[in-house]
């Protein structure tokens, strides 16, 4: 079935906007059949783990250009690179500190590496239902409470464009000799405009940084990069991990996409195009706010977050309505709706959105939604069972109201954005079981009213 949308109102990822944001070199390749670029690891091309060939040369030269010691291109998405980063710095049985809003791929990495996640709570905004970022003071307390850990994973920026005091968080970890991995899936472009955007993870001093290039650099889906700086992590250990996780037949087209997007974004032309996109973001924000619509304050102008809760509408209901009006958002949530402007947004996108938002308000708005309940989660959580043990254990399916005092056997995760609200191995007390039922009412299509629990 073919559905026709207005192309300048497709505000979802990939950030290339269905072509306009693709780097010129990649557009040149698309003049020819993509099949002609479906090549094996020929000697003169090589691959991400080969010491010779075009890919090896490109990775090293691009790392130097972006301010890293080493870099690896990925064709299995940021998911694979995050897992490789984890396995390169932690051994079976090690404890890994991570925030509650870490992507589900981090949990998968823990299961693969037989690692024990230590989850720390982060600020929660009851008016929007969104997770924030820890303050340096809060993070310092978390580090003191967590005890011995092999590494810490930080998310910066968030899906919704929130950024925080990343440099201070990294410094606090480094003072304790802890390796820092930063999931920068949504912030590759931060490196290019340091005066207009928050500090990038590389500039903030992270040891390992993972970028999802279709989200924040105009590349094709599944393309990613892993940067290494400092000497705390051996490049050999990373390559050993990648050897186990990456495909042995990497797509040449996706590898070319990684190179082209990084090369262009770091060029003068790429910088100028990013500047124009940021100006469109600022203007669009002003247009929407001036029309009386509440936007959540964030630090990335290329993410517009509509506070639908303030309008008396769930983000999920708003998304269903706007999709019928050909205004397609990226991320619906119970209290908000996130629009991704991409690398080359239409300069009149704000004025085009306003009349559609007016229609939404006329037909669906009411009294502001009640504040979202604060998640009943302690500052630090250690799982009752290791995630791999819980995942492999016999399980049964029960209704949420019957899940109290049981141990989760699987992940509970609205997707997207892939942020778990319950981990396998986590014990569900009665307050948490009640909260999960509330989450089901907020996410009826994404969260089931049943759950897998370990048979004891």
C-alpha positions in Angstrom: 0.0 0.0 0.0 1.3 3.4 -0.9 0.7 6.4 1.4 1.4 9.9 0.1 2.8 12.4 2.7 3.9 16.0 2.3 7.6 15.5 2.3 8.4 18.6 4.3 6.3 17.4 7.3 8.0 14.1 7.8 9.7 15.0 11.0 11.2 11.6 11.9 14.5 9.8 11.5 16.7 9.1 9.6 18.1 12.7 9.8 18.8 12.8 6.0 15.2 13.5 5.5 14.7 10.9 2.7 17.5 12.4 0.6 18.0 16.2 1.1 20.3 15.7 4.1 22.5 13.1 2.5 26.2 14.1 2.1 27.1 15.0 -1.5 29.5 12.1 -2.0 26.7 9.6 -1.1 24.3 11.3 -3.4 26.9 10.8 -6.1 27.0 7.0 -5.4 23.2 6.9 -5.7 23.5 8.0 -9.4 24.5 4.4 -9.9 22.7 1.2 -9.0 23.2 0.4 -5.2 23.8 -3.2 -6.3 27.1 -2.1 -8.0 28.3 -1.1 -4.5 27.4 -4.4 -2.9 31.0 -5.6 -2.7 32.9 -8.0 -0.5 36.0 -7.1 1.5 38.3 -6.8 -1.5 42.0 -6.3 -0.7 42.0 -2.7 -1.8 38.8 -2.0 0.2 39.3 -4.1 3.3 36.9 -3.7 6.3 36.6 -2.2 9.7 38.8 -4.8 11.3 41.4 -5.0 8.5 44.8 -3.3 8.9 45.1 -2.4 5.3 42.7 -1.1 2.6 40.6 2.0 2.1 38.4 1.4 5.1 41.4 1.2 7.5 42.9 4.4 6.1 39.5 6.1 6.3 38.9 5.1 9.9 42.3 6.4 11.1 42.2 9.6 9.2 38.7 10.3 10.3 39.6 9.6 13.9 42.3 12.2 13.7 40.0 14.7 12.1 37.3 14.3 14.8 39.8 14.4 17.7 39.9 10.7 18.6 42.8 8.3 18.9 41.0 5.5 17.0 37.7 5.0 15.2 35.8 2.1 13.9 32.9 2.2 11.4 29.8 0.0 12.1 27.1 -1.4 10.0 25.1 -3.1 12.8 23.9 0.2 14.3 24.9 1.9 17.5 23.5 -1.2 19.3 26.4 -3.3 18.2 29.0 -0.6 18.9 27.7 -0.1 22.5 27.9 -3.8 23.1 31.4 -4.0 21.8 32.4 -1.1 24.0 31.0 -2.9 27.0 32.7 -6.2 26.3 36.1 -4.5 25.7 36.3 -3.0 29.2 34.4 -5.4 31.4 34.9 -9.1 32.3 32.3 -11.7 33.3 30.9 -10.9 36.7 31.9 -7.2 36.6 29.4 -4.6 37.7 28.5 -1.9 35.2 26.9 1.4 36.3 24.2 2.7 34.0 21.2 5.1 34.1 17.6 4.0 34.0 17.2 5.6 30.6 20.0 3.5 29.0 19.0 1.9 25.7 18.0 -1.8 25.8 21.1 -2.7 23.8 23.2 -2.0 26.9 21.2 -4.7 28.7 21.8 -7.1 25.8 25.5 -6.4 26.1 25.4 -7.2 29.8 23.7 -10.6 29.0 26.3 -11.3 26.3 29.2 -10.5 28.5 27.7 -11.9 31.7 27.9 -8.5 33.3 25.9 -7.2 36.3 24.1 -4.0 35.6 23.9 -1.5 38.5 21.0 0.9 37.6 20.9 4.4 38.9 17.8 6.6 39.0 17.7 10.0 37.2 15.5 13.0 37.6 11.9 12.6 36.4 9.6 15.5 35.3 6.1 14.8 36.5 4.6 17.4 34.2 5.9 15.8 31.0 6.7 12.2 32.0 10.3 12.6 30.7 13.5 11.5 32.3 16.3 14.0 32.7 20.0 13.9 33.3 21.8 13.6 36.7 23.4 16.6 38.2 27.1 16.4 39.2 26.1 16.3 42.9 23.7 13.5 42.3 26.1 11.6 40.2 28.8 11.9 42.9 26.5 10.4 45.4 25.7 7.6 43.0 29.3 6.8 42.5 29.9 6.7 46.3 27.0 4.4 46.8 27.7 2.1 43.8 30.9 0.6 45.1 33.4 -1.2 42.8 32.4 -0.9 39.1 34.2 -1.7 35.9 32.8 1.2 33.9 29.9 3.6 33.7 27.6 4.2 30.7 26.2 7.7 30.2 23.5 8.8 27.7 24.1 12.3 26.3 22.1 13.8 24.8 18.8 12.1 25.3 16.4 11.2 22.6 14.5 14.5 23.3 17.6 16.6 23.0 18.4 17.1 26.7 22.0 17.8 27.5 23.7 18.3 30.9 27.0 18.7 32.7 28.8 15.9 30.9 32.3 17.1 31.5 31.8 17.2 35.2 30.2 13.7 35.3 33.1 12.2 33.3 35.7 13.9 35.6 34.0 12.5 38.7 34.2 9.0 37.2 37.8 9.4 36.1 38.8 10.6 39.6 37.8 7.1 40.7 39.6 5.4 37.9 36.4 4.4 36.2 36.2 4.1 32.4 33.4 6.1 30.8 31.3 5.0 27.8 29.0 7.6 26.3 26.0 6.7 24.1 26.0 9.8 21.9 23.6 8.3 19.4 21.6 11.6 19.1 24.5 14.0 19.3 27.2 13.4 16.6 26.6 16.9 15.4 27.5 18.4 18.8 31.2 18.1 17.8 30.8 20.4 14.8 29.2 23.5 16.4 30.7 23.7 19.9 29.7 27.4 20.3 26.0 26.7 19.4 25.5 23.3 20.9 26.4 21.5 24.1 29.9 20.0 24.4 30.4 16.7 22.6 31.3 13.5 24.5 34.8 13.6 22.9 35.4 17.1 24.0 34.1 16.3 27.5 36.8 13.6 27.9 34.9 10.3 27.4 36.9 7.2 26.9 34.6 5.5 24.4 31.9 7.4 22.3 29.3 5.8 20.1 27.5 7.8 17.5 24.4 6.6 15.5 25.0 8.4 12.3 21.5 8.1 10.7 20.2 9.9 13.8 22.5 12.8 13.9 24.8 13.0 10.9 22.8 12.4 7.7 24.0 8.8 7.1 22.0 5.7 6.2 20.2 3.5 8.7 22.3 1.0 10.7 25.5 3.1 10.2 27.5 4.0 13.3 30.9 4.9 14.6 32.9 4.1 17.7 35.5 6.5 18.9 38.3 5.8 21.4 40.5 8.4 23.1 42.9 8.2 26.0 44.9 5.0 27.0 42.5 3.6 29.5 41.1 1.2 26.9 43.2 -0.9 24.5 42.2 -0.7 20.8 43.1 -4.4 20.6 40.4 -5.2 23.1 37.8 -3.3 21.1 38.7 -5.0 17.9 38.5 -8.4 19.7 35.0 -7.5 20.8 34.0 -6.2 17.4 35.3 -9.4 15.8 32.7 -11.4 17.8 29.8 -9.0 17.3 30.2 -7.4 13.9 29.0 -9.1 10.7 31.8 -10.8 8.7 30.2 -9.3 5.5 29.9 -5.6 6.2 27.9 -3.6 3.6 30.3 -1.5 1.5 27.5 1.0 0.9 26.9 1.5 4.6 30.7 1.8 5.2 30.8 4.5 2.4 27.8 6.1 4.1 29.7 6.4 7.4 32.7 7.9 5.8 30.7 10.4 3.6 28.6 11.6 6.5 31.5 12.1 8.9 33.6 13.7 6.2 30.9 16.1 5.1 29.7 17.1 8.5 33.3 18.0 9.5 33.8 20.1 6.3 33.1 23.8 5.9 30.1 23.1 3.7 28.8 20.6 6.3 29.2 23.2 9.1 27.4 25.8 7.0 24.5 23.5 6.4 24.3 22.6 10.0 24.2 26.3 10.9 21.3 26.8 8.6 19.5 23.8 10.1 20.0 25.2 13.6 18.6 28.6 12.6 15.6 26.8 11.2 15.2 25.0 14.5 15.4 28.3 16.5 12.9 30.0 14.2 10.5 27.0 14.2 10.6 27.0 18.0 9.8 30.7 18.1 6.9 30.2 15.6 5.3 27.5 17.6 5.7 29.1 21.0 4.4 32.4 19.6 1.3 30.6 18.4 0.7 29.5 22.0 1.9 26.0 22.0 4.0 24.7 24.9 7.4 23.3 23.9 9.7 21.5 26.4 13.0 23.4 26.9 15.9 21.3 25.6 19.4 21.9 24.3 19.2 20.7 20.7 17.4 23.0 18.3 16.9 20.1 15.9 14.5 18.4 18.4 11.1 20.0 19.0 9.3 18.5 21.9 5.6 19.4 22.2 4.3 19.2 25.7 1.0 17.6 24.9 0.2 17.0 28.5 -0.2 20.7 29.0 -2.8 20.7 26.2 -4.7 17.8 27.9 -3.7 15.3 25.3 -1.4 12.3 25.5 1.4 12.3 23.1 0.2 9.0 21.7 -3.2 10.4 20.9 -1.7 13.5 19.4 0.5 11.4 17.2 -2.4 9.4 15.9 -4.3 12.6 15.1 -1.3 14.4 13.4 -0.4 11.4 11.3 -3.8 11.6 9.6 -2.9 15.3 8.9 0.4 14.2 7.3 2.5 15.7 10.2 4.6 12.7 11.2 6.6 12.9 14.4 9.4 10.7 15.6 8.6 9.8 19.2 5.2 9.7 20.9 5.2 9.4 24.6 2.4 9.7 27.2 3.0 13.4 27.9 5.0 14.6 24.9 5.6 14.3 21.2 9.1 14.7 19.8 9.8 16.0 16.2 13.2 15.5 14.6 14.0 18.3 12.1 16.9 16.5 10.5 20.0 17.9 8.9 18.2 20.0 6.2 14.8 21.0 7.6 12.3 23.0 5.5 12.8 26.7 6.6 9.1 27.2 7.0 8.4 24.1 9.0 7.3 26.1 12.0 4.6 28.0 10.2 3.5 24.9 8.4 3.0 23.1 11.7 1.0 25.8 13.5 -2.3 25.4 11.6 -2.2 21.6 12.1 -1.5 22.1 15.8 -4.4 24.5 16.0 -6.6 21.8 14.5 -5.3 19.3 17.1 -6.0 21.7 19.9 -9.5 22.5 18.7 -10.5 18.9 18.4 -8.7 17.1 21.3 -7.5 19.6 23.9 -8.9 19.8 27.4 -7.6 20.4 30.9 -3.9 19.6 31.5 -3.2 16.0 32.3 -2.6 15.1 35.9 1.1 14.9 36.9 2.7 11.6 36.0 3.5 9.5 39.1 7.1 9.4 40.1 8.6 6.0 39.3 8.9 4.0 42.6 12.6 3.3 42.0 15.5 3.6 44.5 18.6 5.7 43.7 20.6 2.5 43.1 19.2 -0.9 42.0 21.0 -4.2 41.8 19.1 -7.1 40.3 17.9 -10.0 42.4 19.0 -12.4 39.6 21.6 -11.6 37.0 19.9 -10.7 33.7 21.4 -13.7 31.9 20.1 -16.0 34.7 16.7 -14.5 34.6 16.6 -14.6 30.8 17.4 -18.3 30.7 15.2 -19.4 33.6 11.8 -21.1 33.2 9.1 -18.5 33.2 5.4 -18.0 33.1 3.1 -15.2 31.9 1.0 -13.5 34.6 -1.2 -10.4 34.7 0.4 -7.3 36.0 -1.9 -7.2 39.0 -0.5 -10.7 39.9 3.2 -9.8 39.4 3.9 -8.5 42.9 6.8 -10.1 44.7 7.8 -11.9 41.5 11.1 -11.6 39.5 10.9 -10.3 36.0 12.1 -12.8 33.3 12.1 -10.4 30.4 12.5 -6.7 29.6 9.5 -4.4 29.7 10.3 -1.7 27.2 8.1 0.7 25.1 9.8 0.9 21.7 10.8 3.4 20.5 12.8 4.7 22.2 13.8 1.4 23.7 14.2 2.6 27.3 13.4 -0.3 29.7 11.1 0.3 32.6 11.8 -3.1 34.0 14.8 -5.4 33.7 15.0 -9.2 33.7 16.2 -10.2 37.1 14.5 -7.2 38.9 12.1 -8.0 41.7 8.7 -6.4 41.4 7.4 -5.2 44.8 3.7 -4.3 45.2 4.2 -0.6 44.6 6.2 -1.3 41.5 3.4 -3.7 40.2 0.8 -0.9 40.7 3.1 1.5 38.9 3.5 -0.9 36.0 -0.3 -1.1 35.7 -0.3 2.7 35.4 2.3 2.5 32.7 0.1 0.1 30.8 -2.7 2.6 30.8 -0.3 5.2 29.5 1.2 3.0 26.8 -1.7 0.5 26.0 -0.2 -0.6 22.6 3.4 -0.6 23.7 3.2 -2.2 27.2 1.2 -5.4 27.7 -1.1 -6.0 30.7 0.8 -9.3 31.2 4.4 -10.0 32.1 6.9 -12.8 32.0 8.1 -13.8 35.5 10.6 -16.4 36.7 9.2 -19.6 37.9 10.5 -20.3 41.4 
